[in-house]
């Protein structure tokens, strides 16, 4: 009996210490939809969403920061716990530089400060190297911009509204969006593809005429060598690097839910592993050979954002109604 009690105590202490991995739901102080998540470490994580919501996770608890805006916020990225950039609707570009000491008199200012933008627009995503001080911001056709510290300056204009961007190495950019738009900047030059979905079974690897439709490419993640994945509507997933020519065949799946977010890491074998999250709580792990592993995050809420730690030991996904799910090995 004494041995059983000791075993039970040891198990309880292990659980309390977070030694047992898997997916868990984490409580947040909001019921607002959360659209994006980014971590500066596996335990210091930021999430943003509807109505100006900005959350920060420290010491295993989420708390709300004062963003100073009620605009919907769609993207978050940073390089340290005192250098976080947030973007969203109606020219929203904000920067967090650490806690603000309250004044002796009067109301304290918001926790985030506004940044100047070169061109107003609805921003949808931003990303940059973890060891740099610049990021690429995408959104409306004319509002792709560079963040370089202190504000946003004009970048390339696109022909379509862009939804997702990945830039883990400076100036090596992957951007995806509406109308099947896929762009890559490599060695100083941009290339473009239009990705389509096929509504019927392929014939000899080709979609029959009249059955192709442009996909909505919601997000992209690629490593320094350009390996990764693109995700889109109707469960669409495509491996990177893409074919030089011809039809992009989506990976086969057993679901049709839109995949809204993608993020990955490079494993110990040097392979790019990508996690994707989407509607109805769908969450999958995409292997380098195109194989797919369905995860069980424990929610059926729509998931809109995902982030993976550099070692793949932690994954955070966020979604409707303040949903946060966290995976740890």
Secondary structure, 3 states (H helix, E strand, C coil): CHHHHHHHHHHHHHHHCCCCCEEEECCCCCCCCEEEEEECCCCCEEEEEHHHCEEEEECCEEEEECCCCCCCEEEEEEEECCEEEEEECCCCEEEECCCCCCCCCCCCCCCEEECECCCCCCEEEEECCCCCCCEEEEECCCCCEEECCCEEEECCCCCCCEEEEEEEECCEEEEEEHHHEEEEEECCEEEEEECEEECCCCECCECCCCCEEECCEEEEEECCCCCEEEEEHHHCEEEECCCCCCCCCCCCCCCCCCEEEEEEEECCCCCEEEEEEEHHHCEEEECCCCCEEECCCCCCCCEEEEEECCCCCEEEEEEHHHEEEEEEC
